[in-house]
Amino acid sequence: MRVLNEAQSAFGRDAMTTTQTEEQEMAFVEALRDYEDRWVAIIESGGNETVVGSGQDAVEALADAKAKGFENAVLFRVPPFNTTFIP
């Protein structure tokens, strides 16, 4: 019975971690709405992504991040929300 309880506890922790991760991802997606059709610089810390710079192009976004002390930010463009992206 102890093994079953440990397995249930482990499964409960995994389910909680998945839910937290999904919630973190959705919060990040919501935060990106402010950056539609712009470039953003992000950092990841402790499993959370944070926008640390933005601009009309990648150079501007990186300069914004560097001005705030984030030298190694990752850059990507947030697409317009009225388009469809097919990878």
Residue, then its C-alpha position, 0 to 999 in steps of 0.5 A: m500500500r505504501v508504494l501505491n501511495e508514493a506513486q499517487s503522490a508522485f503523480g499528483r506532483d507531476a500533475m501540479t507541475t504540468t498545470q503550473t507550467e501550462e499556466q505560466e505558458m498562458a501568462f507568457v502568451e498573454a503578456l506577448r499581446d502587448y508586443e504584436d508585430r514587434w521584436v522582443a528580447i526575452i530571458e528565462s529564469g526559474g522556468n519563467e520567460t520574461v520580456v526584457g526588451s522590444g523594438q520594431d526590429a531585432v537590433e532595437a529589441l536587443a539594444d533595449a534589453k542591453a540598456k536594461g542590463f540583459e546582454n544574453a537575451v533571446l530574440f524573436r518576432v511576435p507575429p500579427f495576431n490576424t495571421t495564421f502561422i504554419p511551421 
